[in-house]
Structure formats: C-alpha cells, structure tokens
Amino acid sequence: MTEGTTSAVEAEDVASTDESVISRLEQEGDIAADYLEGLLDIADLDGDIDMDVEGDRALVSIVSDGNDRALQRLVGQDGEVLEALQELTRLAVHRETGERSRLMLDIAGFRAHKREELAVLGAKAAEQAKSSGEQVKLRPMTPFERKVIHDAVAAAGLRSESEGEEPQRCVVVLPA
C-alpha cells in the first residue's frame, strides 16, 4: 500500500473509534441529565434538558418552557453559579464513569449568548492587532471565555495566548 492511502480496515477502525467516542459522550450527557433533573426537582424549578455532542465534548442545556427568569438563579451573576453547577455535573459524571469529563453546561441560553458576544470581541481584538501591529491584551476571563476568544482570533488568521494565573488569566492577541 502506498503512503497516503487508507485501507478498509483502517477506515473501519477510525469509524468504530468515532462511534465509541460519541457513545461515551452520549453516556456523559445521559448521566449529566439525570443529575440535573434531580437538581431541578430539589430546587422546584421547571426546565427541559437538551443533550448534544459537539466535537469532543457533551453539551447539556437546561431550557425553560417559558419562564427563563426562574432559571436565571441557576446562572447567577456573570455565570458564576452556572460555572459551579457545571463542575458539580462533571464530578457526577466522573463518579459514574471514572473518566474526566469536559462536558459543557448551558442554562437558559446564557453560554450561547455569551459565545456570540465573545466571538465579536475576539474578532474586534484581532482586527485591532492587525491594524495597530501591536498585541492586544483583554480582561481576565474564564476558561470558557478564553477558548471562544482563541477560536475567534484563529478564525481571523492571528494567534493568541493566555497569560497570567487564575482568576486573572487573560488572552493576549498577537499581531501578524
């Protein structure tokens, strides 16, 4: 076989690996959903759980059936409660599977909205670095926020780095 070609066996191995990863992520989502449903029952809050797999992580969302205001208590100021719930949910998954989880939790669309805002901020910072030729340092951010910024900067064709120590870790956008 020549370099650059893939045998049918190799292709099957890749497909079965992809299926096993998706299956594992779906299992994480199921465990997380059960945990979160219990939490909603204890807190006497109404919400539906949506699950998905995106890339290499399970995505679990708590969505309301009309009353987002009640779920906002689970988001907290600047998503602080959401971050804590995500960590607790990851711990619940770890307890069941024995594997570290990278599960992403969203409540009432908070992260989805935040992702849109941050993508715009990352694109603006990249444009500023391009036009000025100088690095642009952004405010301290959570790991989720920094990841979105890094992705937006890469999409704009530039590089970025995180610097500093938590909780003061921030993104620096580097000029071309």
C-alpha positions in Angstrom: 0.0 0.0 0.0 1.3 3.4 -0.9 1.7 6.3 1.6 -1.4 8.5 1.8 -3.9 5.7 1.1 -6.1 4.2 3.7 -7.1 0.5 3.9 -10.7 -0.6 4.5 -9.6 -2.0 7.9 -8.0 1.3 8.9 -11.2 3.2 7.8 -13.3 0.7 9.9 -11.1 1.3 12.9 -11.5 5.1 12.6 -15.3 4.7 12.2 -15.6 2.4 15.3 -13.4 4.8 17.3 -15.6 7.7 16.4 -18.7 5.7 17.3 -17.2 4.7 20.7 -16.3 8.4 21.4 -19.8 9.5 20.5 -21.3 6.7 22.6 -19.1 7.7 25.6 -20.1 11.4 25.2 -23.8 10.4 24.9 -23.4 8.4 28.1 -21.9 11.5 29.8 -24.9 13.5 28.6 -27.3 11.0 30.0 -25.6 10.9 33.4 -25.5 14.7 33.5 -29.2 14.9 32.5 -30.2 12.6 35.3 -28.1 14.6 37.8 -29.5 17.9 36.6 -33.1 16.7 36.6 -32.6 15.7 40.3 -31.3 19.2 41.0 -34.2 20.8 39.3 -36.6 18.7 41.3 -34.9 19.6 44.6 -34.9 23.3 43.6 -38.6 23.0 42.5 -37.7 24.6 39.1 -39.2 23.7 35.7 -36.9 23.1 32.8 -36.2 20.7 30.0 -32.8 19.1 29.4 -31.4 19.0 25.9 -28.3 17.0 25.0 -25.9 17.1 22.1 -22.4 16.2 21.2 -20.2 18.8 19.6 -16.6 17.9 18.7 -15.1 16.2 21.7 -17.5 17.1 24.4 -21.0 16.5 25.5 -23.3 19.6 25.6 -26.2 19.7 28.1 -28.6 22.6 28.2 -31.4 23.4 30.6 -34.0 25.3 28.8 -37.2 26.7 30.1 -40.7 26.1 28.9 -41.5 29.8 29.0 -40.0 31.1 32.3 -36.3 31.9 31.8 -36.4 34.2 34.8 -36.7 31.2 37.3 -33.7 29.6 35.6 -31.6 32.8 35.9 -31.0 31.9 39.5 -29.0 28.9 38.3 -26.9 31.2 36.1 -26.0 33.7 38.7 -24.1 36.9 38.3 -21.8 36.6 35.2 -22.4 32.9 35.1 -20.8 32.1 38.4 -23.5 29.7 39.6 -23.5 28.1 36.1 -19.8 27.5 36.3 -20.2 25.9 39.8 -23.1 23.7 38.5 -21.0 22.7 35.5 -18.2 21.5 37.8 -20.6 19.6 40.1 -22.2 18.0 37.0 -18.7 17.0 35.7 -18.0 15.5 39.1 -21.2 13.5 39.0 -20.2 12.2 35.6 -16.7 11.3 36.8 -18.2 9.5 39.8 -20.2 7.3 37.5 -17.7 6.7 34.7 -14.3 7.1 36.4 -13.3 9.3 33.4 -12.7 13.1 33.5 -15.5 14.9 31.7 -15.2 18.0 29.6 -19.0 18.4 29.5 -20.3 21.9 28.7 -23.4 23.1 30.6 -25.7 25.9 29.4 -28.7 27.3 31.2 -31.4 29.4 29.6 -29.1 30.1 26.6 -26.6 32.1 28.8 -23.5 30.4 27.3 -24.8 30.5 23.7 -25.5 34.3 24.1 -22.1 34.8 25.8 -20.4 32.8 23.0 -21.8 35.2 20.4 -20.7 38.3 22.3 -17.2 36.9 22.8 -16.8 35.9 19.2 -17.4 39.5 18.2 -15.0 40.7 20.9 -12.3 38.3 19.6 -12.8 39.4 16.0 -12.5 43.1 17.1 -9.3 42.4 19.1 -7.8 40.6 16.1 -8.7 43.5 13.8 -7.1 45.9 16.3 -3.9 43.8 16.5 -3.8 43.7 12.7 -4.3 47.4 12.2 -2.0 48.6 15.0 0.7 45.9 14.7 0.7 45.7 18.5 -0.5 43.0 20.8 -4.0 43.4 22.4 -4.5 42.3 26.0 -8.0 41.5 27.0 -9.6 41.5 30.5 -9.3 38.4 32.7 -11.7 35.6 31.6 -12.9 32.2 32.5 -11.5 29.2 30.6 -14.7 29.0 28.5 -14.5 32.7 27.6 -10.8 32.4 26.7 -11.5 29.4 24.4 -14.1 31.3 22.5 -11.7 34.3 22.1 -8.9 32.0 20.9 -11.2 30.4 18.3 -12.3 33.8 17.1 -8.8 35.1 16.8 -7.7 31.9 14.9 -10.6 32.4 12.6 -9.4 35.9 11.8 -5.9 34.4 10.9 -4.0 35.5 14.0 -2.5 33.8 17.1 -3.4 34.4 20.7 -2.0 33.2 24.0 -3.3 33.0 27.6 -1.2 34.6 30.3 -1.4 35.1 34.0 -2.7 33.0 36.8 -6.3 32.1 37.6 -8.5 34.1 38.2 -6.6 36.9 36.5 -5.7 34.8 33.4 -6.4 36.7 30.2 -6.0 36.5 26.4 -3.3 38.4 24.5 -3.9 38.7 20.8 -0.6 38.8 18.8 -0.1 40.8 15.7 0.7 39.0 12.4 
